[in-house]
Amino acid sequence: MKPFWTYMVRCSDNSYYIGHTDNLERRLLEHNHGTLICYTTNRLPVQLVWSNEFATREEALERERQIKGWSRAKKEALIREDWKELKDLSKSKK
């Protein structure tokens, strides 16, 4: 069975874009060649900073939606694989 990927790229303006795909290498080429009309189109080039493989498209899409809702600090903790900071940032602020 073909894997699916959730991925995060850093755009030339230092913003992040999160997506999912069944072919990560092709998707990165599409982003950088401007063949995808999306958020990254006017923010090229992009650089892959994080990715994770999933068994199904549904799992990859669920993870994409989750990460899109995160703060910049939390996304950067994920990129660094700083699990302690990620956990701390996940705690609700009271």
DAWORA-V635940 format. One record per residue. N is the residue number from 1. RES is the residue in three letters. SS is DSSP state (a for helix, b for strand, c for the rest). D_FIRST is the distance of its C-alpha to the first C-alpha in Angstrom with 1 decimal. Layout:
BEGIN
[[N	RES	SS	D_FIRST] [N	RES	SS	D_FIRST]]
END
This chain:
BEGIN
[[1	MET	c	0.0] [2	LYS	c	3.8] [3	PRO	c	6.4] [4	PHE	b	9.7] [5	TRP	b	13.1] [6	THR	b	16.5] [7	TYR	b	19.2] [8	MET	b	23.0] [9	VAL	b	25.3] [10	ARG	b	29.1] [11	CYS	c	31.0] [12	SER	c	34.2] [13	ASP	c	36.2] [14	ASN	c	34.7] [15	SER	c	32.9] [16	TYR	b	29.2] [17	TYR	b	26.4] [18	ILE	b	23.3] [19	GLY	b	20.3] [20	HIS	b	16.5] [21	THR	b	14.1] [22	ASP	c	10.8] [23	ASN	c	12.8] [24	LEU	a	15.4] [25	GLU	a	17.5] [26	ARG	a	18.0] [27	ARG	a	18.8] [28	LEU	a	21.4] [29	LEU	a	22.9] [30	GLU	a	23.2] [31	HIS	a	25.0] [32	ASN	a	27.3] [33	HIS	a	28.2] [34	GLY	c	29.0] [35	THR	c	26.8] [36	LEU	c	25.5] [37	ILE	c	28.4] [38	CYS	c	28.1] [39	TYR	a	29.7] [40	THR	a	29.2] [41	THR	a	30.9] [42	ASN	a	34.4] [43	ARG	c	33.3] [44	LEU	c	32.1] [45	PRO	c	31.1] [46	VAL	c	28.4] [47	GLN	b	27.2] [48	LEU	b	24.0] [49	VAL	b	25.3] [50	TRP	b	22.4] [51	SER	b	18.6] [52	ASN	b	16.1] [53	GLU	b	12.3] [54	PHE	b	10.8] [55	ALA	c	7.8] [56	THR	c	9.0] [57	ARG	a	11.4] [58	GLU	a	14.1] [59	GLU	a	14.1] [60	ALA	a	14.4] [61	LEU	a	17.0] [62	GLU	a	18.9] [63	ARG	a	19.3] [64	GLU	a	20.4] [65	ARG	a	23.0] [66	GLN	a	24.2] [67	ILE	a	24.8] [68	LYS	a	26.5] [69	GLY	c	29.0] [70	TRP	c	30.0] [71	SER	c	33.1] [72	ARG	a	33.2] [73	ALA	a	34.3] [74	LYS	a	31.4] [75	LYS	a	28.9] [76	GLU	a	30.9] [77	ALA	a	30.7] [78	LEU	a	26.9] [79	ILE	a	27.0] [80	ARG	a	29.5] [81	GLU	c	27.5] [82	ASP	c	30.8] [83	TRP	a	29.8] [84	LYS	a	33.4] [85	GLU	a	34.2] [86	LEU	a	31.1] [87	LYS	a	32.2] [88	ASP	a	35.8] [89	LEU	a	34.8] [90	SER	a	32.9] [91	LYS	c	36.0] [92	SER	c	37.9] [93	LYS	c	41.1] [94	LYS	c	44.1]]
END
